[in-house]
Every structure is written in C-alpha cells, then in structure tokens.
C-alpha cells in the first residue's frame, strides 16, 4: 500500500507517516520528569488516602507538601 493511500485511509498526514518510516523525530518528547516514578506513586497514594478520609487538597497544598 502506498503512503499516500495509507494516509488517506487512516486520516494521518502523509509527512507524519514518512517521518515514521524514516525514523525521524522518534525520540522522547518534552522535558524530563521532575519526580521519579516511585515518588509519583507515593504522592498519588497519599492524595487518594486523604481523599478517602475527607480532606480536600488543592494544587498549592500538594506543591507545598512536595517541596
């Protein structure tokens, strides 16, 4: 199947498919994360537990808690 036909069939830009085939722009996107995955899980578990206990937490409270 041609790239043009595949692009039309799947609704994807032809240049996007060509870049993927040529493995251009295939690196990670964005900046590195600030927290390690285990730190993120710890924060999520703590926030879920606080929610179960009926404490409302906003973004600024979480940021103060992390720093």
Secondary structure, DSSP 8 states (H G I E B T S, - for coil): --HHHHHHHHT--HHHHHHHHTT-S-S--S---SS-HHHHHHHHHHHHHHHHTT----HHHHHHHH-
